[in-house]
Amino acid sequence: MGVWGSASGEDSSDVGMVLINLGVEYSSKGEHDEAIEYYEKALAIQIKTLGPDHPSTKRTQGNLRGY
């Protein structure tokens, strides 16, 4: 994530949200391998910061199940 990730902390929920947004964008363009990569990184952050049962974490898991 470069400078932005360093300023916010690599495992912050803000970085996780950016990664999800990137996943959505890549998915909408049909670039599914890239989307999966970003969703997986975001999911790892969400599990760490929000926990496995948080609605946002569950939503990201659902996004990944679509592949």
HELIX and SHEET records of a PDB file:
HELIX    1   1 GLY A    2  SER A    8  1                                   7    
HELIX    2   2 SER A   13  SER A   28  1                                  16    
HELIX    3   3 HIS A   32  THR A   49  1                                  18    
HELIX    4   4 PRO A   55  ARG A   65  1                                  11    
END                                                                             
